[in-house]
Amino acid sequence: MISDLRKLVPGKDSQAFWLSFFLCLFFCGIILFVVSPITGLSRNFGAGNDGYIQLARSLAAGDGYVFEKGGPPVFHRPPLYPLFLVPVAIFPENLQRYVIIIPQSVLVGFIGMMIFKIARQLYNQTVGTAALLFFLINPWVYWNAKNPMAAVLQTFLYLIFAYFSSRELFNKSGFKPRQIGLIIGAAGAGLALTHAAMLPAVLLLIGILFVKALIKSRKRISVSLFAGLVVICLIAPWTYRNWIVFHKFIPVSGGGGLAYFNGNVHWRGIEAEPQRKGESYIDASLMVLGIEGTETTATHWKGFKDIAQEEIANKKMIEHIKNHPLLFAKKVVLNSTEYYFPVFTKSFLAIKYVTIERWGLSVFHLILWVPAAVGIFAFRKEGLLLLVGIVCYSIWYFPFATFIGHSLYTLGTIPFLSIMAAAGISCFFQSGFFHRSS
């Protein structure tokens, strides 16, 4: 039996892919075919999926980039993930709930493969296996994989982008300048077109590559230049679409102003009138913004219907940051804490409640962060590299959203966190800690 179990331990990247793929398919199936009928949970996509599947259905039906036929054109959802879901949307709606787990499981398979590959190259085979295990025991991976949310695709693209960018940074790419520039640019553009918050992350990392090449290896400057050109070329058609439809310069998507105030009203002490019990955070934000209407009448799928209201929210967001820098800093700290440890921020909430999910997220992330801190200290070069990868991904979210369930806004950092945690655990074994304890 032990020898059979050992066969499941991946020794190659391809084996890590298949293990991750089949486990995702299995656990998603358990959720949909066992948990859902028994508990009533997740019987449909629900109202909290941000409208991606609705956009995909409209695209598949030839109705345009709208949530429903005849509805207003959408500017707060970028296009790549809805396009990814179009093959799913072709199926009858009662089957889409089940079909979606196949392409999502493929993405999880590639994510698992990349985790194993990166950890093995930075450390060793054992750390690679442990890092993959940490990722695969995360229940929110499967909860996200069964939903039409962009987090899984975004995590995959960020891993590709960060992996090849870091290899170029340390002169280990093994590609000619134009080849690696094309890979980095295509992954970066895909990442930005999956979530607009990733555009500054993409530009930052490409900028770092440019500065590094300028200082140390001018022959490699063409990598960052070509990558930047690819990003611009791939994003430009969508930017042009936004200009034609809305007569506004929107590189990828809007929604920043509303998301900013959604974050404000979530906390006590940021706004004079925060969210009240029984009130949605969007309704609370509209009141603070002075915009007439309710979540139902003024917004659809968590974004404004009218581009003019989007401009009001963006303008007031800039004013709020300028006029209240300390409150802005306070909110950033609270948000960054809540993404990983939501139970620790209860006393600051406008509406005080702690769910089982918040406890689960906090405990699981704590289990990862403690050995990860050891890994960073013991392997400073590798650990700091992975920590930078986490910061570059997550820091752009900190000023905006409130608590997002299922680890949505932290999922893209979990691969790096899993690798650091595995490295930290390896330190205990190498030091003989477990042997002495036994």
C-alpha positions as CSV (number, residue, x, y, z in Angstrom):
1,M,0.0,0.0,0.0
2,I,2.8,2.4,0.9
3,S,4.5,1.7,-2.5
4,D,1.2,2.5,-4.2
5,L,1.0,5.8,-2.4
6,R,4.6,6.6,-3.3
7,K,3.6,6.3,-7.0
8,L,1.3,9.2,-6.5
9,V,4.1,11.5,-5.4
10,P,5.1,13.4,-8.5
11,G,8.7,13.1,-9.7
12,K,8.2,15.1,-12.9
13,D,6.4,18.3,-13.9
14,S,3.9,16.3,-16.0
15,Q,3.0,14.1,-13.0
16,A,2.4,17.2,-10.9
17,F,0.0,18.4,-13.6
18,W,-2.0,15.2,-13.7
19,L,-2.2,14.9,-9.9
20,S,-3.4,18.5,-9.6
21,F,-5.9,18.1,-12.5
22,F,-7.5,14.9,-11.2
23,L,-7.7,16.0,-7.6
24,C,-9.4,19.2,-8.7
25,L,-11.8,17.3,-10.9
26,F,-12.5,14.9,-8.0
27,F,-13.1,17.4,-5.3
28,C,-15.1,19.7,-7.5
29,G,-17.2,16.7,-8.4
30,I,-17.6,15.9,-4.7
31,I,-18.8,19.4,-4.0
32,L,-21.3,19.5,-6.9
33,F,-22.6,15.9,-6.8
34,V,-22.5,15.1,-3.0
35,V,-22.2,18.3,-0.9
36,S,-24.6,20.3,-3.0
37,P,-27.5,17.9,-3.0
38,I,-27.1,17.3,0.7
39,T,-26.7,20.9,1.9
40,G,-28.3,22.9,-0.9
41,L,-25.1,24.9,-1.4
42,S,-23.8,25.7,-4.8
43,R,-26.7,24.4,-6.8
44,N,-26.2,27.2,-9.3
45,F,-23.7,29.9,-10.0
46,G,-25.6,32.4,-7.8
47,A,-25.5,36.2,-7.7
48,G,-22.0,36.4,-6.3
49,N,-20.0,35.4,-9.4
50,D,-19.4,38.9,-10.7
51,G,-21.3,38.3,-14.0
52,Y,-18.5,36.5,-15.9
53,I,-20.7,33.6,-17.0
54,Q,-23.4,36.1,-18.0
55,L,-21.0,37.9,-20.3
56,A,-19.8,34.6,-21.8
57,R,-23.4,33.7,-22.5
58,S,-24.1,37.0,-24.2
59,L,-20.9,36.6,-26.3
60,A,-21.9,33.0,-27.2
61,A,-25.4,34.2,-28.2
62,G,-24.0,37.1,-30.3
63,D,-25.5,39.8,-28.1
64,G,-22.3,41.6,-27.4
65,Y,-20.4,42.4,-24.3
66,V,-23.4,42.8,-22.0
67,F,-24.8,41.0,-19.0
68,E,-28.2,40.5,-20.6
69,K,-29.6,41.0,-24.1
70,G,-30.3,44.7,-24.7
71,G,-28.5,45.7,-21.5
72,P,-25.9,48.5,-21.3
73,P,-22.4,47.8,-22.5
74,V,-20.1,46.7,-19.7
75,F,-16.9,48.5,-18.7
76,H,-16.0,47.1,-15.3
77,R,-15.2,43.5,-16.3
78,P,-12.2,42.8,-18.5
79,P,-12.7,40.4,-21.5
80,L,-10.3,37.5,-21.2
81,Y,-12.1,35.4,-18.6
82,P,-15.5,35.7,-20.3
83,L,-13.9,34.7,-23.5
84,F,-12.3,31.7,-21.7
85,L,-15.9,30.8,-20.6
86,V,-17.5,31.0,-24.0
87,P,-17.0,27.2,-24.7
88,V,-18.7,26.5,-21.4
89,A,-21.5,29.0,-22.2
90,I,-22.3,27.1,-25.4
91,F,-23.7,24.2,-23.3
92,P,-27.3,24.4,-21.9
93,E,-27.4,26.5,-18.7
94,N,-28.3,23.5,-16.5
95,L,-25.1,21.7,-17.6
96,Q,-22.7,24.7,-17.4
97,R,-22.5,24.2,-13.6
98,Y,-20.7,20.9,-14.3
99,V,-18.9,21.6,-17.5
100,I,-16.9,24.5,-16.0
101,I,-14.9,22.3,-13.7
102,I,-13.1,20.7,-16.7
103,P,-11.3,23.8,-18.0
104,Q,-10.9,25.1,-14.4
105,S,-9.3,21.8,-13.4
106,V,-6.9,22.1,-16.4
107,L,-5.8,25.5,-15.1
108,V,-5.3,24.0,-11.6
109,G,-3.2,21.3,-13.2
110,F,-0.9,23.8,-14.8
111,I,-0.8,25.8,-11.5
112,G,0.3,22.7,-9.6
113,M,2.9,21.9,-12.3
114,M,4.3,25.4,-12.0
115,I,4.5,25.2,-8.2
116,F,6.4,21.9,-8.4
117,K,8.7,23.3,-11.1
118,I,9.5,26.5,-9.3
119,A,10.0,24.9,-5.9
120,R,12.2,22.2,-7.4
121,Q,14.4,24.7,-9.2
122,L,14.7,27.1,-6.3
123,Y,15.2,24.4,-3.6
124,N,14.9,20.6,-4.4
125,Q,12.5,17.8,-5.2
126,T,11.4,17.3,-1.7
127,V,10.4,21.0,-1.3
128,G,8.7,20.8,-4.6
129,T,6.5,17.9,-3.5
130,A,5.7,19.5,-0.1
131,A,4.8,22.8,-1.8
132,L,2.4,21.0,-4.2
133,L,0.9,19.3,-1.2
134,F,0.3,22.5,0.6
135,F,-1.4,23.9,-2.4
136,L,-3.6,20.8,-3.0
137,I,-4.8,20.6,0.6
138,N,-6.2,24.1,0.3
139,P,-10.0,23.7,0.1
140,W,-10.5,27.1,-1.4
141,V,-8.7,26.0,-4.5
142,Y,-11.6,23.7,-5.3
143,W,-14.3,26.1,-4.2
144,N,-12.9,28.6,-6.6
145,A,-12.4,26.1,-9.4
146,K,-16.1,25.2,-9.5
147,N,-17.2,28.8,-9.8
148,P,-17.1,31.2,-12.8
149,M,-14.6,33.5,-11.2
150,A,-11.3,34.8,-12.7
151,A,-9.1,33.9,-9.7
152,V,-7.9,30.5,-11.1
153,L,-7.0,31.9,-14.5
154,Q,-5.4,34.9,-13.0
155,T,-3.3,32.7,-10.7
156,F,-2.1,30.6,-13.6
157,L,-1.2,33.6,-15.7
158,Y,0.6,35.3,-12.8
159,L,2.7,32.2,-12.2
160,I,3.8,32.1,-15.9
161,F,4.5,35.9,-16.0
162,A,6.4,35.9,-12.7
163,Y,8.4,32.7,-13.5
164,F,9.7,33.9,-16.8
165,S,10.3,37.5,-15.6
166,S,12.4,36.2,-12.6
167,R,14.4,33.9,-14.9
168,E,15.2,36.8,-17.1
169,L,16.0,38.9,-14.1
170,F,18.6,36.4,-13.0
171,N,20.0,35.6,-16.5
172,K,18.5,32.1,-16.5
173,S,15.8,32.4,-19.2
174,G,17.6,30.3,-21.8
175,F,15.7,32.2,-24.5
176,K,16.7,34.8,-27.1
177,P,15.6,38.3,-26.2
178,R,12.6,38.4,-28.6
179,Q,11.4,34.9,-27.5
180,I,11.4,35.7,-23.8
181,G,10.0,39.1,-24.4
182,L,7.1,37.6,-26.3
183,I,6.4,35.1,-23.5
184,I,6.6,37.7,-20.8
185,G,4.5,40.2,-22.8
186,A,1.8,37.7,-23.8
187,A,1.5,36.4,-20.2
188,G,1.5,40.0,-18.9
189,A,-1.2,41.2,-21.3
190,G,-3.4,38.1,-20.5
191,L,-3.0,38.8,-16.8
192,A,-4.0,42.5,-17.2
193,L,-7.0,41.5,-19.4
194,T,-8.1,39.1,-16.7
195,H,-8.1,41.7,-13.9
196,A,-7.2,45.4,-14.3
197,A,-5.4,45.5,-10.9
198,M,-2.7,43.4,-12.5
199,L,-1.8,46.0,-15.1
200,P,0.5,48.0,-12.7
201,A,2.1,44.7,-11.6
202,V,2.9,43.9,-15.2
203,L,4.3,47.3,-15.9
204,L,6.3,47.3,-12.7
205,L,8.0,44.0,-13.4
206,I,8.7,44.8,-17.0
207,G,10.1,48.2,-15.8
208,I,12.4,46.3,-13.3
209,L,13.7,44.2,-16.2
210,F,14.4,47.3,-18.2
211,V,16.4,49.0,-15.4
212,K,18.3,45.9,-14.6
213,A,19.3,45.5,-18.3
214,L,20.2,49.2,-18.5
215,I,22.6,48.8,-15.6
216,K,24.1,45.4,-16.1
217,S,23.4,44.0,-19.6
218,R,22.3,46.4,-22.3
219,K,22.1,43.6,-24.8
220,R,19.0,42.4,-22.9
221,I,17.2,45.7,-23.0
222,S,15.2,44.5,-26.0
223,V,13.6,41.9,-23.7
224,S,11.7,44.5,-21.7
225,L,11.1,46.7,-24.7
226,F,9.6,43.8,-26.7
227,A,7.6,42.6,-23.7
228,G,6.2,46.1,-23.2
229,L,5.3,46.4,-26.9
230,V,3.5,43.0,-26.9
231,V,1.5,44.1,-23.8
232,I,0.5,47.4,-25.5
233,C,-0.4,45.6,-28.8
234,L,-2.6,43.0,-27.1
235,I,-4.4,45.4,-24.8
236,A,-4.8,48.2,-27.4
237,P,-7.9,46.6,-29.2
238,W,-9.8,46.5,-25.9
239,T,-8.7,50.0,-25.0
240,Y,-9.9,51.2,-28.4
241,R,-13.2,49.4,-27.9
242,N,-13.7,51.2,-24.6
243,W,-12.9,54.6,-26.3
244,I,-15.4,54.0,-29.1
245,V,-18.2,52.8,-26.8
246,F,-17.7,55.1,-23.8
247,H,-15.6,57.9,-25.2
248,K,-13.2,57.5,-22.3
249,F,-9.7,56.3,-21.9
250,I,-10.1,53.0,-20.0
251,P,-7.0,50.8,-20.7
252,V,-8.7,47.6,-19.4
253,S,-11.7,48.2,-17.1
254,G,-13.2,50.6,-14.7
255,G,-14.8,50.0,-11.3
256,G,-12.0,51.4,-9.2
257,G,-13.8,54.2,-7.5
258,L,-16.8,52.1,-6.4
259,A,-14.5,49.4,-5.2
260,Y,-12.5,52.0,-3.2
261,F,-15.6,53.2,-1.3
262,N,-16.8,49.7,-0.8
263,G,-13.6,49.2,1.1
264,N,-14.2,52.4,3.1
265,V,-17.7,51.7,4.3
266,H,-16.6,48.2,5.4
267,W,-14.6,49.7,8.3
268,R,-15.4,51.8,11.3
269,G,-13.6,55.2,11.3
270,I,-13.0,55.6,7.6
271,E,-16.3,57.2,6.6
272,A,-18.7,59.1,8.8
273,E,-21.5,56.8,7.6
274,P,-20.2,53.3,7.2
275,Q,-22.2,50.2,6.3
276,R,-25.1,49.5,8.6
277,K,-26.7,46.2,9.5
278,G,-29.0,44.9,6.8
279,E,-27.5,47.3,4.2
280,S,-25.3,46.1,1.3
281,Y,-21.9,47.6,1.0
282,I,-22.7,49.0,-2.4
283,D,-25.8,50.8,-1.0
284,A,-23.6,52.2,1.7
285,S,-21.0,53.4,-0.9
286,L,-23.7,55.1,-3.0
287,M,-24.8,57.0,0.0
288,V,-21.3,58.2,0.8
289,L,-20.7,59.1,-2.8
290,G,-24.0,61.1,-3.0
291,I,-25.2,59.0,-6.0
292,E,-28.9,58.5,-6.2
293,G,-30.2,55.0,-6.5
294,T,-29.6,51.6,-5.0
295,E,-27.4,48.6,-5.8
296,T,-30.3,47.2,-7.9
297,T,-31.0,50.4,-9.9
298,A,-27.5,52.0,-10.2
299,T,-25.3,49.0,-10.6
300,H,-25.2,45.5,-12.2
301,W,-22.9,42.8,-11.1
302,K,-21.1,45.1,-8.7
303,G,-20.4,47.9,-11.2
304,F,-22.0,51.0,-12.4
305,K,-24.4,51.0,-15.3
306,D,-23.7,54.6,-16.2
307,I,-20.1,55.7,-17.0
308,A,-20.9,59.2,-15.6
309,Q,-21.4,57.7,-12.2
310,E,-18.1,55.9,-12.6
311,E,-16.4,59.2,-13.2
312,I,-17.9,60.7,-10.0
313,A,-16.7,57.8,-7.9
314,N,-13.2,57.9,-9.4
315,K,-13.0,61.7,-8.8
316,K,-14.1,61.4,-5.2
317,M,-11.7,58.5,-4.7
318,I,-8.7,60.7,-5.6
319,E,-10.0,63.5,-3.4
320,H,-10.4,61.1,-0.5
321,I,-6.9,59.8,-0.8
322,K,-5.4,63.4,-1.0
323,N,-7.5,64.7,1.9
324,H,-7.2,61.7,4.2
325,P,-3.8,60.1,3.7
326,L,-3.7,58.6,7.2
327,L,-7.2,57.0,6.8
328,F,-6.0,55.7,3.5
329,A,-3.0,54.1,5.1
330,K,-5.2,52.7,7.9
331,K,-7.5,51.1,5.4
332,V,-4.6,49.6,3.4
333,V,-3.3,47.9,6.6
334,L,-6.7,46.6,7.6
335,N,-7.5,45.3,4.1
336,S,-4.1,43.6,3.8
337,T,-4.6,41.9,7.2
338,E,-8.2,40.9,6.4
339,Y,-7.3,39.2,3.2
340,Y,-5.2,36.6,5.1
341,F,-6.5,36.8,8.7
342,P,-10.1,38.1,8.7
343,V,-10.8,37.1,12.3
344,F,-8.1,39.5,13.5
345,T,-10.0,42.6,12.2
346,K,-13.3,42.0,13.9
347,S,-13.0,45.0,16.2
348,F,-12.5,47.4,13.2
349,L,-15.5,46.2,11.2
350,A,-18.5,48.4,10.6
351,I,-20.7,45.3,11.0
352,K,-19.1,42.9,13.5
353,Y,-19.4,39.3,12.5
354,V,-17.1,36.3,12.2
355,T,-18.1,33.4,10.0
356,I,-16.8,29.9,10.0
357,E,-15.2,30.7,6.6
358,R,-13.3,33.6,8.1
359,W,-12.0,31.4,10.8
360,G,-11.0,28.7,8.3
361,L,-9.2,31.2,6.1
362,S,-7.3,32.7,9.0
363,V,-6.2,29.4,10.5
364,F,-5.1,27.9,7.1
365,H,-3.2,31.1,6.1
366,L,-1.6,31.1,9.6
367,I,-0.5,27.5,9.0
368,L,1.2,28.6,5.8
369,W,2.7,31.9,7.0
370,V,4.5,30.5,10.1
371,P,6.7,28.0,8.3
372,A,6.9,30.5,5.4
373,A,8.5,33.0,7.7
374,V,11.1,30.4,8.7
375,G,11.7,29.7,5.0
376,I,12.3,33.3,4.2
377,F,14.8,33.6,7.0
378,A,16.6,30.4,6.3
379,F,16.7,30.9,2.5
380,R,16.9,34.6,2.2
381,K,17.6,35.0,-1.5
382,E,14.9,32.6,-2.6
383,G,12.5,33.5,0.2
384,L,12.7,37.3,-0.5
385,L,12.2,36.6,-4.2
386,L,9.0,34.7,-3.5
387,L,7.9,37.4,-1.0
388,V,8.3,40.0,-3.7
389,G,6.2,37.9,-5.9
390,I,3.4,37.9,-3.3
391,V,3.7,41.7,-2.7
392,C,3.7,42.5,-6.4
393,Y,0.5,40.6,-6.8
394,S,-1.5,41.6,-3.8
395,I,-0.5,45.2,-3.0
396,W,-2.7,46.6,-5.8
397,Y,-5.8,45.2,-4.1
398,F,-5.1,46.7,-0.6
399,P,-6.7,50.1,-1.2
400,F,-9.9,48.8,-2.7
401,A,-12.0,45.8,-1.8
402,T,-13.5,44.6,1.4
403,F,-13.3,41.0,2.6
404,I,-13.7,38.7,-0.4
405,G,-14.6,35.1,0.5
406,H,-13.0,31.9,-0.7
407,S,-9.5,33.4,-0.8
408,L,-10.3,35.1,-4.1
409,Y,-7.8,38.0,-3.7
410,T,-5.1,35.9,-2.1
411,L,-5.3,32.8,-4.4
412,G,-2.6,34.2,-6.7
413,T,-0.2,34.4,-3.8
414,I,-0.9,31.0,-2.4
415,P,1.5,29.2,-4.8
416,F,4.5,31.3,-3.6
417,L,3.3,31.1,0.0
418,S,3.1,27.3,-0.3
419,I,6.6,27.1,-1.7
420,M,8.0,29.2,1.2
421,A,6.1,27.2,3.7
422,A,7.5,23.9,2.3
423,A,11.0,25.4,2.4
424,G,10.4,26.4,6.0
425,I,9.2,22.9,7.0
426,S,12.3,21.4,5.3
427,C,14.4,23.4,7.7
428,F,12.8,21.6,10.7
429,F,13.7,18.3,9.2
430,Q,17.2,19.3,8.2
431,S,17.8,20.5,11.8
432,G,16.6,17.2,13.2
433,F,13.9,19.0,15.1
434,F,11.2,16.3,14.5
435,H,13.7,13.5,15.2
436,R,14.7,15.1,18.6
437,S,11.1,15.7,19.5
438,S,10.2,12.0,18.9
